[in-house]
């Protein structure tokens, strides 16, 4: 028996015992506990890469303050490192739970006191579908803060084993009827208010806007507005027709909110009125499509209506928590706009380039003029079944008005 095992080992073939050990690693104590706010889900973006945007929640379970030095995202099977964060890169992508939900940001975001909880905002990219791991894990290296009686020590923990979601992202058609549009606050920039929009809802941590996009219309000179920025009519987005990007059933249709006067941030309304006039369409099991900030009196559908892709829903406005006109679009797992946000792709659009300065509805009308600095894409052209990335400028194909009128389900 020993001779057989030796021959197998020399041949490089795993014994049954070795195979079981690989599948079932020996349990080890770790100083950090790990959980997740969402189930990681890969989406192919307009750069051709697969993006996996999610949040790693780490809890310090030791009696020592721990300073995180390195966080690695790995293929759990091969241990291949897919993303490594350390130094300034880790500090910029990490904060305490308190810092995520309030304006209080710690001076050292990587330092976790005993029992403290830290949040790491992750965007892992993979070039090819074949290279997508089935399961992720996370190797975290930290160092204890020295005390009078205890010198600093190094702690290495492998935590947070989680399977990638296998369902393909939902496919959408254009949400508007053609033209040039910039994907503001889009995937997967770690420093936008969408990406870092952690909320605690009904006792649960939620990042509903993880993949949300604020669509802003531009003219051919890449201007978002012309004239007086305090007038809604100055913005090219205002009043644009909004069309159903997927067929489904209307589960929310609100049309009672007033427009907010631009260009300053409005006084935040009550929680239910944050999206202003909005429509939510159930487009599949556990998949809901949200259109927010519509013009008062423009919503054309009602709860219970069945809509077809391309059907007009209403017009783009500035209602709710909106400083300047934009279409807030996201896919979520329930009809509530405060549920977990999931990725999606558009069947077809043309990538033109990107806006080179940070813009959002909050600063758009405060600029000296509506001209936005534009850089042509290195590889412009058609994209199919992709998600646009933050600040990219795209052209949607012109959609013909649908002759289908909303009908109540029978």
DOLUMNU-181163 format. One record per residue (C-alpha): x, y, z. Coordinates in pm, 1 decimal, always signed. Example, Ala and Ser with C-alpha at 12.3 -4.5 7.8 and 13.67 -1.06 7.14 Angstrom:
BEGIN
<X +1230.0 | Y -450.0 | Z +780.0>
<X +1367.0 | Y -106.0 | Z +714.0>
//
This chain:
BEGIN
<X +0.0 | Y +0.0 | Z +0.0>
<X +282.6 | Y +241.8 | Z +85.0>
<X +456.8 | Y +156.0 | Z -242.0>
<X +140.4 | Y +227.9 | Z -440.9>
<X +96.8 | Y +563.8 | Z -264.9>
<X +459.3 | Y +656.1 | Z -335.2>
<X +423.2 | Y +568.3 | Z -703.7>
<X +105.1 | Y +776.2 | Z -727.0>
<X +277.6 | Y +1071.4 | Z -561.9>
<X +575.8 | Y +1047.3 | Z -797.2>
<X +340.3 | Y +1037.4 | Z -1094.3>
<X +179.8 | Y +1362.1 | Z -976.1>
<X -160.7 | Y +1200.6 | Z -931.8>
<X -364.0 | Y +1297.8 | Z -626.1>
<X -467.3 | Y +1018.4 | Z -393.6>
<X -832.2 | Y +1004.6 | Z -278.3>
<X -721.2 | Y +1136.5 | Z +61.6>
<X -537.8 | Y +1428.7 | Z -103.7>
<X -837.4 | Y +1503.7 | Z -322.1>
<X -1064.7 | Y +1512.2 | Z -16.4>
<X -819.5 | Y +1743.6 | Z +162.1>
<X -821.0 | Y +1982.7 | Z -134.1>
<X -1198.8 | Y +1989.3 | Z -132.3>
<X -1226.8 | Y +2010.9 | Z +244.9>
<X -937.8 | Y +2220.2 | Z +379.9>
<X -845.1 | Y +2184.5 | Z +746.3>
<X -1037.4 | Y +2441.7 | Z +954.0>
<X -820.1 | Y +2720.3 | Z +1091.9>
<X -883.4 | Y +3000.5 | Z +1338.7>
<X -882.1 | Y +3346.1 | Z +1175.6>
<X -871.0 | Y +3685.0 | Z +1337.1>
<X -1117.0 | Y +3829.9 | Z +1087.8>
<X -1471.1 | Y +3724.3 | Z +1005.5>
<X -1607.4 | Y +3796.7 | Z +656.1>
<X -1955.5 | Y +3845.9 | Z +515.7>
<X -2100.1 | Y +3997.2 | Z +197.3>
<X -2374.1 | Y +4249.9 | Z +124.9>
<X -2457.9 | Y +4091.2 | Z -210.4>
<X -2397.5 | Y +3771.7 | Z -402.8>
<X -2107.2 | Y +3853.3 | Z -642.2>
<X -2221.3 | Y +3862.8 | Z -1004.7>
<X -1997.8 | Y +3913.2 | Z -1310.8>
<X -2105.8 | Y +4144.8 | Z -1592.3>
<X -1927.7 | Y +4212.4 | Z -1919.7>
<X -1866.8 | Y +4583.5 | Z -1969.0>
<X -1792.8 | Y +4800.0 | Z -2270.1>
<X -1416.4 | Y +4752.8 | Z -2215.3>
<X -1460.4 | Y +4382.3 | Z -2295.1>
<X -1371.7 | Y +4275.1 | Z -1942.9>
<X -1591.2 | Y +4100.6 | Z -1690.9>
<X -1646.3 | Y +4316.4 | Z -1381.6>
<X -1737.7 | Y +4172.6 | Z -1042.5>
<X -1847.2 | Y +4456.9 | Z -813.7>
<X -1930.7 | Y +4367.8 | Z -454.0>
<X -1849.9 | Y +4451.1 | Z -91.3>
<X -1640.9 | Y +4253.4 | Z +156.8>
<X -1739.5 | Y +4314.1 | Z +519.1>
<X -1463.4 | Y +4234.0 | Z +769.6>
<X -1505.5 | Y +4209.7 | Z +1147.7>
<X -1207.3 | Y +4212.5 | Z +1381.8>
<X -1272.2 | Y +3927.7 | Z +1627.0>
<X -943.6 | Y +3966.8 | Z +1817.0>
<X -863.3 | Y +4169.4 | Z +2127.7>
<X -606.7 | Y +4371.1 | Z +1931.4>
<X -642.1 | Y +4662.8 | Z +1692.3>
<X -554.0 | Y +4533.1 | Z +1344.5>
<X -421.2 | Y +4741.9 | Z +1056.1>
<X -497.0 | Y +4579.1 | Z +721.5>
<X -194.3 | Y +4572.8 | Z +494.3>
<X -315.3 | Y +4366.9 | Z +196.5>
<X -647.1 | Y +4230.5 | Z +71.0>
<X -632.8 | Y +3977.1 | Z -211.6>
<X -927.9 | Y +3841.6 | Z -407.2>
<X -844.6 | Y +3491.3 | Z -529.6>
<X -981.7 | Y +3207.7 | Z -735.1>
<X -1063.5 | Y +2974.9 | Z -446.7>
<X -971.8 | Y +2664.2 | Z -646.8>
<X -637.0 | Y +2770.4 | Z -795.3>
<X -547.8 | Y +3050.9 | Z -548.2>
<X -475.2 | Y +3273.4 | Z -847.6>
<X -486.6 | Y +3636.7 | Z -733.1>
<X -745.4 | Y +3834.9 | Z -928.6>
<X -713.1 | Y +4164.4 | Z -741.4>
<X -475.8 | Y +4286.4 | Z -473.2>
<X -523.7 | Y +4604.7 | Z -271.6>
<X -265.0 | Y +4755.1 | Z -40.4>
<X -136.1 | Y +5093.2 | Z +70.1>
<X -317.3 | Y +5395.6 | Z -71.3>
<X -530.5 | Y +5177.5 | Z -302.2>
<X -672.0 | Y +4985.8 | Z -6.5>
<X -723.1 | Y +5299.2 | Z +204.1>
<X -922.3 | Y +5465.8 | Z -73.9>
<X -1146.6 | Y +5161.6 | Z -111.1>
<X -1213.8 | Y +5092.0 | Z +253.6>
<X -1407.0 | Y +5252.4 | Z +534.6>
<X -1574.6 | Y +5158.8 | Z +858.7>
<X -1944.2 | Y +5079.4 | Z +856.3>
<X -1993.4 | Y +5404.4 | Z +1046.6>
<X -1801.6 | Y +5592.4 | Z +777.6>
<X -2013.9 | Y +5432.0 | Z +506.9>
<X -2347.9 | Y +5529.4 | Z +658.2>
<X -2254.9 | Y +5872.5 | Z +797.0>
<X -2023.6 | Y +6161.1 | Z +716.4>
<X -1780.9 | Y +6039.6 | Z +985.3>
<X -1474.6 | Y +5896.1 | Z +810.1>
<X -1188.7 | Y +5754.1 | Z +1020.6>
<X -841.3 | Y +5896.8 | Z +972.3>
<X -706.7 | Y +5543.4 | Z +918.8>
<X -976.6 | Y +5348.3 | Z +734.6>
<X -769.5 | Y +5026.9 | Z +732.2>
<X -737.5 | Y +5019.6 | Z +1112.3>
<X -998.1 | Y +4801.1 | Z +1282.8>
<X -1034.6 | Y +4822.5 | Z +1659.4>
<X -1143.8 | Y +4507.1 | Z +1845.3>
<X -1500.4 | Y +4418.4 | Z +1738.8>
<X -1492.6 | Y +4690.1 | Z +1469.8>
<X -1634.4 | Y +4632.5 | Z +1121.7>
<X -1474.0 | Y +4750.5 | Z +798.2>
<X -1606.8 | Y +4757.5 | Z +444.4>
<X -1391.6 | Y +4696.0 | Z +134.4>
<X -1542.6 | Y +4815.5 | Z -195.3>
<X -1428.2 | Y +4568.5 | Z -459.5>
<X -1427.3 | Y +4573.3 | Z -838.4>
<X -1254.6 | Y +4264.0 | Z -973.3>
<X -1194.0 | Y +4240.9 | Z -1347.3>
<X -1130.9 | Y +3929.4 | Z -1555.6>
<X -1037.7 | Y +3938.1 | Z -1924.4>
<X -1202.0 | Y +3619.7 | Z -2051.5>
<X -1517.1 | Y +3430.1 | Z -1963.0>
<X -1310.3 | Y +3113.3 | Z -1938.9>
<X -1103.7 | Y +3275.6 | Z -1662.7>
<X -1401.5 | Y +3355.6 | Z -1441.1>
<X -1367.9 | Y +3158.9 | Z -1116.5>
<X -1655.7 | Y +2954.7 | Z -985.4>
<X -1573.0 | Y +3052.7 | Z -627.8>
<X -1383.0 | Y +3341.8 | Z -470.1>
<X -1194.3 | Y +3362.1 | Z -144.1>
<X -1000.1 | Y +3644.7 | Z +21.0>
<X -652.2 | Y +3644.8 | Z +170.4>
<X -611.5 | Y +3927.5 | Z +420.2>
<X -280.4 | Y +4024.6 | Z +580.1>
<X -297.3 | Y +4250.9 | Z +885.2>
<X -65.9 | Y +4374.1 | Z +1157.6>
<X -155.4 | Y +4432.2 | Z +1520.3>
<X -98.1 | Y +4770.7 | Z +1676.1>
<X +188.0 | Y +4737.2 | Z +1928.2>
<X +114.2 | Y +4795.7 | Z +2295.3>
<X +334.6 | Y +4840.0 | Z +2599.8>
<X +314.5 | Y +4466.3 | Z +2668.9>
<X +268.0 | Y +4323.6 | Z +2321.0>
<X +484.3 | Y +4394.8 | Z +2013.0>
<X +324.0 | Y +4402.8 | Z +1672.0>
<X +255.6 | Y +4067.5 | Z +1508.4>
<X +148.9 | Y +3963.5 | Z +1158.7>
<X -181.9 | Y +3788.5 | Z +1103.0>
<X -283.5 | Y +3615.6 | Z +779.9>
<X -643.4 | Y +3505.8 | Z +728.1>
<X -811.3 | Y +3334.5 | Z +433.4>
<X -1177.8 | Y +3428.2 | Z +465.2>
<X -1497.0 | Y +3485.7 | Z +274.2>
<X -1536.2 | Y +3189.1 | Z +41.5>
<X -1828.0 | Y +3268.6 | Z -191.3>
<X -1958.5 | Y +3130.2 | Z -521.3>
<X -2014.7 | Y +3360.0 | Z -818.9>
<X -2374.3 | Y +3395.9 | Z -929.6>
<X -2417.5 | Y +3194.5 | Z -1248.4>
<X -2729.1 | Y +3361.6 | Z -1391.1>
<X -2649.2 | Y +3585.6 | Z -1687.4>
<X -2723.6 | Y +3956.7 | Z -1633.2>
<X -3058.2 | Y +4072.9 | Z -1768.5>
<X -3053.5 | Y +4211.7 | Z -2124.4>
<X -3211.7 | Y +4550.1 | Z -2191.1>
<X -3298.6 | Y +4755.6 | Z -2493.7>
<X -3248.9 | Y +5134.1 | Z -2499.3>
<X -3431.9 | Y +5322.7 | Z -2221.1>
<X -3450.7 | Y +5634.7 | Z -2441.2>
<X -3520.2 | Y +5706.3 | Z -2809.3>
<X -3168.0 | Y +5750.2 | Z -2941.2>
<X -2918.2 | Y +6033.8 | Z -2916.3>
<X -2595.2 | Y +6087.0 | Z -2721.9>
<X -2601.3 | Y +6003.7 | Z -2352.4>
<X -2338.6 | Y +5995.1 | Z -2079.0>
<X -2349.3 | Y +5718.4 | Z -1817.4>
<X -2288.9 | Y +5931.6 | Z -1506.4>
<X -2224.5 | Y +5765.8 | Z -1169.3>
<X -2203.0 | Y +5430.2 | Z -1348.1>
<X -2023.1 | Y +5102.8 | Z -1291.5>
<X -1778.9 | Y +5039.0 | Z -1144.2>
<X -1601.2 | Y +5347.5 | Z -1016.7>
<X -1548.1 | Y +5297.4 | Z -643.7>
<X -1579.3 | Y +5667.4 | Z -562.4>
<X -1930.0 | Y +5759.6 | Z -679.7>
<X -2233.4 | Y +5809.2 | Z -458.1>
<X -2403.3 | Y +5520.3 | Z -640.0>
<X -2121.9 | Y +5273.8 | Z -577.6>
<X -2079.4 | Y +5375.3 | Z -214.2>
<X -2447.5 | Y +5414.3 | Z -144.8>
<X -2469.7 | Y +5180.3 | Z +153.6>
<X -2800.4 | Y +5198.4 | Z +338.1>
<X -2946.8 | Y +5002.1 | Z +626.7>
<X -3305.9 | Y +4916.3 | Z +535.4>
<X -3530.3 | Y +4708.9 | Z +762.6>
<X -3222.9 | Y +4588.0 | Z +948.3>
<X -3035.4 | Y +4484.8 | Z +633.1>
<X -2730.8 | Y +4643.0 | Z +470.1>
<X -2816.1 | Y +4726.1 | Z +107.8>
<X -2631.0 | Y +4879.1 | Z -187.6>
<X -2926.5 | Y +4934.4 | Z -418.7>
<X -2742.6 | Y +5164.9 | Z -660.5>
<X -2437.1 | Y +4942.8 | Z -711.0>
<X -2496.7 | Y +4924.9 | Z -1089.6>
<X -2727.1 | Y +5225.8 | Z -1127.8>
<X -2664.4 | Y +5479.3 | Z -1404.7>
<X -2770.6 | Y +5844.0 | Z -1419.4>
<X -2829.6 | Y +5902.4 | Z -1790.7>
<X -2769.8 | Y +6261.2 | Z -1907.7>
<X -2833.7 | Y +6366.2 | Z -2267.2>
<X -2571.6 | Y +6560.0 | Z -2464.3>
<X -2575.5 | Y +6744.5 | Z -2795.7>
<X -2318.1 | Y +6686.4 | Z -3069.3>
<X -2079.3 | Y +6931.0 | Z -2902.3>
<X -2101.2 | Y +6729.2 | Z -2579.7>
<X -2296.4 | Y +6996.6 | Z -2397.0>
<X -2546.0 | Y +6898.4 | Z -2128.7>
<X -2720.7 | Y +7235.9 | Z -2118.4>
<X -2729.6 | Y +7570.3 | Z -2294.9>
<X -2862.4 | Y +7893.9 | Z -2149.9>
<X -2964.6 | Y +7950.6 | Z -1791.4>
<X -2892.6 | Y +7643.0 | Z -1573.0>
<X -3172.0 | Y +7745.5 | Z -1335.6>
<X -3426.8 | Y +7670.8 | Z -1611.1>
<X -3524.6 | Y +7308.3 | Z -1668.9>
<X -3570.5 | Y +7378.0 | Z -2039.8>
<X -3196.9 | Y +7454.1 | Z -2069.6>
<X -3109.5 | Y +7086.6 | Z -2019.5>
<X -3115.4 | Y +6856.0 | Z -2322.5>
<X -3231.3 | Y +6569.5 | Z -2098.8>
<X -3546.3 | Y +6743.1 | Z -1981.9>
<X -3867.9 | Y +6614.0 | Z -2134.6>
<X -3700.9 | Y +6332.1 | Z -2329.1>
<X -3926.4 | Y +6029.5 | Z -2390.7>
<X -3852.3 | Y +5730.0 | Z -2169.5>
<X -3926.8 | Y +5389.0 | Z -2314.4>
<X -3946.6 | Y +5041.0 | Z -2167.1>
<X -3608.7 | Y +4870.8 | Z -2202.2>
<X -3774.0 | Y +4532.8 | Z -2140.6>
<X -4122.5 | Y +4388.0 | Z -2148.3>
<X -4297.2 | Y +4320.8 | Z -1821.7>
<X -4564.7 | Y +4419.4 | Z -1573.7>
<X -4585.6 | Y +4760.1 | Z -1405.3>
<X -4573.1 | Y +4716.7 | Z -1027.8>
<X -4510.8 | Y +5079.2 | Z -924.5>
<X -4624.6 | Y +5398.0 | Z -1101.5>
<X -4607.7 | Y +5727.1 | Z -909.7>
<X -4685.7 | Y +6063.4 | Z -1064.7>
<X -4753.4 | Y +6312.1 | Z -785.2>
<X -4414.8 | Y +6474.8 | Z -716.5>
<X -4315.8 | Y +6822.7 | Z -833.8>
<X -3999.8 | Y +6899.3 | Z -1025.9>
<X -3708.8 | Y +7024.8 | Z -817.4>
<X -3575.1 | Y +7363.2 | Z -933.6>
<X -3219.2 | Y +7328.7 | Z -1068.4>
<X -2926.4 | Y +7350.5 | Z -1025.5>
<X -2882.6 | Y +7306.5 | Z -647.5>
<X -2954.6 | Y +6993.5 | Z -448.1>
<X -3312.5 | Y +6996.3 | Z -319.9>
<X -3407.9 | Y +6942.2 | Z +40.7>
<X -3418.6 | Y +6560.3 | Z +62.5>
<X -3780.3 | Y +6444.4 | Z +50.0>
<X -3926.2 | Y +6167.1 | Z +261.7>
<X -3791.7 | Y +5819.8 | Z +188.1>
<X -4075.7 | Y +5703.4 | Z -43.1>
<X -4039.6 | Y +6021.3 | Z -251.1>
<X -3664.1 | Y +6006.2 | Z -315.2>
<X -3708.3 | Y +5875.3 | Z -673.6>
<X -3982.7 | Y +6130.7 | Z -738.8>
<X -4220.2 | Y +6029.9 | Z -1016.5>
<X -4110.2 | Y +5681.2 | Z -1109.0>
<X -4204.6 | Y +5354.0 | Z -1270.1>
<X -4097.6 | Y +5002.3 | Z -1170.4>
<X -4147.9 | Y +4713.1 | Z -1413.3>
<X -4123.6 | Y +4347.1 | Z -1313.8>
<X -3917.6 | Y +4205.0 | Z -1601.0>
<X -3851.4 | Y +3856.9 | Z -1462.9>
<X -3837.8 | Y +3650.7 | Z -1143.2>
<X -3657.4 | Y +3863.6 | Z -886.6>
<X -3579.3 | Y +4133.7 | Z -1146.2>
<X -3731.3 | Y +4482.9 | Z -1142.4>
<X -3642.7 | Y +4779.4 | Z -1363.3>
<X -3662.7 | Y +5129.5 | Z -1211.4>
<X -3704.1 | Y +5462.6 | Z -1395.0>
<X -3675.6 | Y +5759.0 | Z -1155.7>
<X -3716.7 | Y +6142.5 | Z -1161.9>
<X -3987.1 | Y +6169.6 | Z -1428.9>
<X -4182.1 | Y +6483.0 | Z -1530.1>
<X -4497.0 | Y +6544.7 | Z -1322.6>
<X -4807.0 | Y +6433.3 | Z -1509.8>
<X -4609.0 | Y +6246.9 | Z -1776.5>
<X -4633.8 | Y +5889.5 | Z -1648.3>
<X -4841.5 | Y +5696.3 | Z -1902.2>
<X -4870.3 | Y +5357.0 | Z -1733.3>
<X -5049.8 | Y +5225.3 | Z -1428.0>
<X -4993.5 | Y +4945.6 | Z -1179.2>
<X -5100.2 | Y +4616.9 | Z -1336.4>
<X -5035.2 | Y +4728.2 | Z -1696.0>
<X -4829.5 | Y +4500.2 | Z -1915.8>
<X -4578.3 | Y +4687.7 | Z -2128.6>
<X -4368.2 | Y +4587.0 | Z -2425.2>
<X -4009.3 | Y +4678.7 | Z -2496.2>
<X -4004.2 | Y +5016.4 | Z -2671.2>
<X -4332.6 | Y +5137.3 | Z -2524.9>
<X -4332.5 | Y +5493.2 | Z -2393.4>
<X -4353.5 | Y +5520.2 | Z -2015.2>
<X -4332.9 | Y +5896.4 | Z -1963.9>
<X -4081.2 | Y +6178.0 | Z -1985.2>
<X -3751.7 | Y +6253.4 | Z -1815.5>
<X -3779.6 | Y +6520.5 | Z -1547.5>
<X -3630.1 | Y +6645.2 | Z -1223.8>
<X -3865.6 | Y +6523.0 | Z -953.5>
<X -3760.1 | Y +6374.8 | Z -621.7>
<X -3403.0 | Y +6393.2 | Z -496.2>
<X -3257.0 | Y +6536.2 | Z -817.7>
<X -3056.9 | Y +6856.1 | Z -869.8>
<X -3060.4 | Y +6857.1 | Z -1250.3>
<X -3253.1 | Y +6646.5 | Z -1504.7>
<X -3131.3 | Y +6290.0 | Z -1547.4>
<X -3276.2 | Y +5941.4 | Z -1578.3>
<X -3182.9 | Y +5724.2 | Z -1282.1>
<X -3198.1 | Y +5364.2 | Z -1408.9>
<X -3129.0 | Y +5048.8 | Z -1209.7>
<X -3223.6 | Y +4682.3 | Z -1185.6>
<X -3312.6 | Y +4555.4 | Z -838.1>
<X -3430.7 | Y +4232.6 | Z -677.8>
<X -3767.6 | Y +4360.9 | Z -546.4>
<X -4007.0 | Y +4640.2 | Z -641.1>
<X -3850.4 | Y +4859.7 | Z -372.4>
<X -3584.1 | Y +5099.0 | Z -500.4>
<X -3401.6 | Y +5022.6 | Z -175.3>
<X -3339.1 | Y +4655.7 | Z -255.9>
<X -3016.2 | Y +4494.6 | Z -374.9>
<X -2890.1 | Y +4629.2 | Z -708.4>
<X -2784.5 | Y +4375.5 | Z -974.7>
<X -2600.9 | Y +4413.2 | Z -1308.4>
<X -2752.5 | Y +4433.8 | Z -1655.0>
<X -2637.0 | Y +4477.0 | Z -2014.0>
<X -2775.2 | Y +4659.6 | Z -2316.1>
<X -2832.0 | Y +4463.5 | Z -2635.1>
<X -2669.7 | Y +4727.8 | Z -2851.5>
<X -2514.2 | Y +5075.3 | Z -2834.2>
<X -2221.5 | Y +5262.5 | Z -2988.9>
<X -1933.9 | Y +5365.9 | Z -2764.0>
<X -1801.2 | Y +5709.5 | Z -2860.1>
<X -1572.7 | Y +5811.2 | Z -2572.8>
<X -1591.8 | Y +5942.1 | Z -2220.3>
<X -1626.8 | Y +6261.0 | Z -2019.8>
<X -1290.6 | Y +6326.8 | Z -1855.4>
<X -1409.5 | Y +6516.4 | Z -1546.8>
<X -1635.8 | Y +6391.2 | Z -1271.7>
<X -1993.1 | Y +6499.8 | Z -1332.2>
<X -2319.5 | Y +6420.6 | Z -1162.2>
<X -2662.3 | Y +6575.6 | Z -1134.6>
<X -2530.1 | Y +6758.3 | Z -826.1>
<X -2255.9 | Y +6956.4 | Z -1002.1>
<X -2382.5 | Y +6964.3 | Z -1361.4>
<X -2563.5 | Y +7297.7 | Z -1337.4>
<X -2296.4 | Y +7457.6 | Z -1120.1>
<X -2034.9 | Y +7449.5 | Z -1395.6>
<X -1949.6 | Y +7775.0 | Z -1581.9>
<X -2128.7 | Y +7631.3 | Z -1885.9>
<X -2277.0 | Y +7307.5 | Z -2007.7>
<X -1971.3 | Y +7201.8 | Z -2211.8>
<X -1828.7 | Y +6871.1 | Z -2090.0>
<X -1466.6 | Y +6771.3 | Z -2167.7>
<X -1474.5 | Y +6471.4 | Z -2400.9>
<X -1207.8 | Y +6219.4 | Z -2504.7>
<X -1265.0 | Y +5984.2 | Z -2796.2>
<X -1254.8 | Y +5613.6 | Z -2712.7>
<X -946.3 | Y +5419.2 | Z -2820.0>
<X -1173.7 | Y +5162.8 | Z -2979.4>
<X -1501.8 | Y +5336.3 | Z -3056.8>
<X -1783.9 | Y +5148.2 | Z -3220.6>
<X -2067.8 | Y +4906.9 | Z -3163.0>
<X -2099.7 | Y +4714.8 | Z -2839.5>
<X -2333.4 | Y +4419.5 | Z -2796.0>
<X -2458.4 | Y +4281.9 | Z -2465.6>
<X -2235.6 | Y +4509.7 | Z -2261.1>
<X -2273.8 | Y +4747.5 | Z -1967.4>
<X -2138.1 | Y +5102.2 | Z -2020.6>
<X -1880.6 | Y +5213.6 | Z -1766.3>
<X -1878.8 | Y +5532.9 | Z -1563.2>
<X -1874.2 | Y +5858.4 | Z -1766.2>
<X -1873.3 | Y +5682.5 | Z -2101.9>
<X -2061.9 | Y +5855.5 | Z -2382.6>
<X -2278.2 | Y +5625.2 | Z -2592.1>
<X -2526.5 | Y +5652.5 | Z -2873.7>
<X -2836.9 | Y +5439.6 | Z -2844.9>
<X -3004.9 | Y +5320.5 | Z -3164.1>
<X -3310.0 | Y +5525.7 | Z -3254.8>
<X -3620.4 | Y +5350.0 | Z -3124.9>
<X -3945.3 | Y +5386.8 | Z -3314.1>
<X -4246.5 | Y +5472.7 | Z -3100.5>
<X -4440.8 | Y +5162.5 | Z -3000.3>
<X -4802.1 | Y +5158.1 | Z -3113.0>
<X -4888.1 | Y +4923.8 | Z -2826.0>
<X -5097.8 | Y +5085.2 | Z -2555.2>
<X -5082.7 | Y +4970.8 | Z -2194.7>
<X -5332.3 | Y +4697.5 | Z -2118.1>
<X -5439.6 | Y +4558.8 | Z -1788.3>
<X -5367.6 | Y +4188.4 | Z -1744.1>
<X -5667.6 | Y +3972.8 | Z -1802.4>
//
